[in-house]
């Protein structure tokens, strides 16, 4: 879903149930190949994540992106970012961990497409989805990263970090 700001991210799915987790895409609108590939996969990503009861939203306005950066104590970088949350993003408080993934370090666009869809498809793995939904501390998030790496997706090389919010 394309949204102007963080306040428009849905808390509940169309069946009035809370989502299991939230993936927020914040792009720079720089027109890079990486950004164009991720944006072109929007419908495919959304379809996979929606089937797993995961909210996928893209923040589209400058003001909205600045609000995300401020809320989650993150500076705008050189590459598009995915924020992965285990609860409704506006409910995050100080020191609660979440995953930030920086996309943009690929020389091979086909490799990017494969890694992107591999990451999205990990949400179809009920064990990983449950771990993400129940990740209450940094160590559990690190365990999620280890599972990704052990299954061929090295998000640490991609630029994944476990972050916490300011407010």
C-alpha positions in Angstrom: 0.0 0.0 0.0 1.3 3.5 -0.8 0.9 5.9 2.1 1.8 9.5 2.7 3.0 8.9 6.3 3.3 6.5 9.2 0.0 7.5 10.6 -1.8 5.9 7.7 -0.3 2.4 8.2 -3.1 0.0 9.0 -3.1 -1.7 12.4 -5.7 -4.3 11.4 -6.2 -6.4 8.3 -9.5 -6.4 6.4 -10.9 -9.1 8.7 -10.4 -6.7 11.7 -7.5 -8.7 13.1 -4.1 -7.3 14.0 -1.4 -8.0 11.5 1.3 -10.4 12.7 4.1 -8.0 11.7 4.7 -4.9 9.5 7.2 -4.2 6.7 7.6 -0.6 5.9 9.5 0.5 2.7 11.1 3.9 2.8 12.7 4.8 -0.5 14.7 7.8 -1.4 13.1 8.6 -4.8 16.6 8.7 -6.2 15.8 6.8 -9.3 18.5 4.2 -8.8 18.2 0.7 -10.4 17.8 -0.9 -7.0 15.0 1.4 -6.0 13.2 0.9 -9.3 13.5 -2.9 -9.0 12.0 -2.8 -5.4 9.3 -0.5 -6.5 8.5 -2.7 -9.6 8.1 -5.7 -7.2 5.6 -3.8 -5.0 2.5 -5.8 -6.0 4.4 -9.1 -5.8 5.8 -8.3 -2.4 2.4 -7.0 -1.1 0.7 -10.2 -2.4 3.1 -12.5 -0.6 3.1 -10.6 2.7 -0.7 -10.0 2.7 -1.2 -13.8 2.4 0.9 -14.1 5.6 -1.0 -11.4 7.5 1.9 -9.0 7.2 1.2 -5.4 6.4 3.4 -4.0 3.6 3.4 -0.2 3.3 5.5 2.2 1.3 5.9 5.8 2.7 5.7 8.1 -0.4 6.0 11.7 0.8 9.1 13.6 2.0 7.3 14.6 5.2 6.2 11.0 5.8 9.7 9.7 5.4 11.2 12.4 7.7 8.6 11.3 10.3 9.7 7.7 10.0 13.4 8.7 10.4 12.6 10.8 13.4 10.3 8.3 15.1 12.8 5.5 14.7 16.0 7.5 15.2 17.4 6.7 11.8 19.1 8.9 9.3 18.3 8.9 5.6 20.9 6.8 3.9 22.2 6.2 0.5 19.9 3.2 -0.2 16.2 2.3 0.2 15.3 0.9 3.6 12.9 -1.8 4.9 11.8 -1.5 8.5 10.5 -4.7 9.9 8.3 -4.5 13.1 6.7 -7.0 15.3 3.9 -4.7 16.4 2.1 -1.7 15.1 4.8 0.9 14.3 3.1 3.8 16.1 3.1 1.8 19.4 6.9 1.5 19.5 8.5 3.0 22.5 12.0 3.8 23.5 14.5 0.9 23.3 12.2 -1.6 21.6 14.1 -3.4 18.9 13.2 -3.8 15.3 15.0 -4.8 12.1 16.2 -2.3 9.5 17.4 -3.6 6.1 19.3 -1.4 3.7 18.9 -2.4 0.0 21.4 -1.1 -2.5 24.8 -2.9 -2.3 24.3 -5.1 -5.4 26.2 -5.0 -8.6 24.0 -7.6 -10.2 20.3 -6.7 -10.5 19.2 -10.3 -10.9 20.9 -11.1 -7.6 19.0 -8.2 -6.0 15.7 -9.5 -7.4 16.4 -13.0 -6.1 17.5 -11.8 -2.6 14.5 -9.4 -2.3 12.0 -12.1 -3.1 13.9 -14.7 -0.9 13.6 -12.2 1.9 9.9 -11.7 1.3 9.2 -15.4 1.0 10.8 -16.0 4.4 7.6 -14.6 5.8 5.8 -17.7 4.4 7.9 -19.8 6.9 5.6 -20.0 9.9 8.6 -20.5 12.3 10.3 -17.4 11.1 7.1 -15.4 11.1 6.4 -16.5 14.6 9.9 -15.5 15.7 9.5 -12.1 14.2 6.1 -11.6 15.8 7.4 -12.6 19.2 10.8 -10.8 19.0 10.7 -8.8 22.2 14.5 -8.2 22.6 17.6 -7.8 20.5 18.7 -11.4 20.9 15.6 -12.8 19.3 16.0 -10.4 16.4 19.6 -11.6 16.1 18.3 -15.2 16.0 16.0 -14.2 13.1 19.1 -12.8 11.2 21.0 -16.0 11.9 18.1 -18.1 10.3 18.2 -15.8 7.3 21.9 -16.3 6.9 21.8 -20.0 7.5 19.2 -20.2 4.6 21.3 -18.3 2.1 20.2 -14.7 2.7 23.0 -12.9 4.5 21.2 -9.7 5.6 24.2 -8.7 7.6 26.1 -8.3 4.3 23.0 -6.6 2.8 23.0 -4.0 5.6 20.6 -5.3 8.3 20.8 -3.8 11.7 18.8 -4.2 14.9 17.7 -0.8 15.9 15.6 0.9 18.7 13.3 3.8 18.6 13.8 7.1 20.4 10.2 7.8 21.7 
